[in-house]
Amino acid sequence: MGLQNLDFEDRVLIGQTSVKGHGVGTDNDTGAQITFDEIDIIMNAIDRKGIGDTEAFIIVSGLGGGTGSGGSPVLARHLKKIYKEPVYVLGVLPAPEEGRLYSYNAARSLATLVKEADNVILFDNSAWKNEGESIRGAFDRLNDEIVRRFGLLFRAGEIGHHGIGEMVVDSSEIINTLRGGGISSVGYAISEVSSPPQSDRERGFLDRIIGRKQVEERRPEDKLLGEDKTSRILSLVRRAMLGRLTLPCEYSTTSRALVLVAGPPDDLDRKGIEKAKSWVEENIAGVEVRGGDYPAQSRFVAAVVLLASIADAPRVTNLLEIAKETKATSERIDEENVLKLDESIEPLFE
């Protein structure tokens, strides 16, 4: 994930005149203004790519800096104004140790995005960074975690070499799950199948998404052994929802949810998915739980649980509190630290 994976002709540089294209120095007011001023350049680039097969727009942005946190709400507003397709944001929250300014930027951006976008799916850096690890050092690993979850979720409904699933999850299911707005989180879990493919030719996209490093670090309990398929699927979905979410939250306050299970056709089970959906429904506030499977040749079965329109996320509450304190402190310092000059001295001009 990142600009290095985009062809040069698909990149758009804004702010060349005002900031020489070098970023806005964590000033998201400037980031928003530049995006407003140059929105036509961005929209023309989108039009040139064509949106005939587009079912939704996804804005991926770090929310702690200036350009992304300021420009994302502007782009979301204009996309919704021009196109009928829903607009979602995948926003990355800064860790507290990155600084109070970054938390302040993220809070302002998030408060705006929930009004402008159809839904905001969050990934919290602080929940995923290992102890003693710097954000820069964790950059590639955190990106991989994002790709695993969303690469699988957004592949739902595509027809692969192994046909379509018994219970198809397509884009309309995801759109209906996210239609309530607000913020959302994603859970994920994998288990090794009992009879994995032996050659690299037998391994598909799911193995590539999971990645070699995670395969090497899997735990003994991650292997699907000694249980019937129904119980295995239910257990996997439970682990996805009760484990580490992209945004830690009180999952019981979720309005809607979606369950997607991917893996070798012989290891998928309709009854298991139905039981997993029922279990999720029993544990969230709402009653809308969609779900299905995606057949894919792999050494693993993977489960993704999308928790949509969450009402209680302590990390977001804490972020807003930090932002309020930062604003109050900044205003007080600005007022107190102004150098007072003798007003009896006449200035050179008024």
Secondary structure as UniProt FT lines:
FT   HELIX           3..5
FT   HELIX           8..10
FT   HELIX           16..19
FT   TURN            20..21
FT   TURN            25..26
FT   HELIX           28..37
FT   HELIX           39..49
FT   TURN            52..53
FT   STRAND          57..62
FT   HELIX           67..82
FT   STRAND          87..93
FT   HELIX           96..98
FT   HELIX           100..116
FT   STRAND          119..124
FT   HELIX           125..128
FT   TURN            131..132
FT   HELIX           135..153
FT   TURN            154..157
FT   TURN            161..162
FT   HELIX           171..178
FT   TURN            179..180
FT   STRAND          183..192
FT   HELIX           200..202
FT   HELIX           205..210
FT   HELIX           212..216
FT   HELIX           220..222
FT   HELIX           229..242
FT   HELIX           251..253
FT   STRAND          254..263
FT   HELIX           265..267
FT   HELIX           270..283
FT   STRAND          288..295
FT   STRAND          300..310
FT   HELIX           314..336
FT   TURN            343..344
//
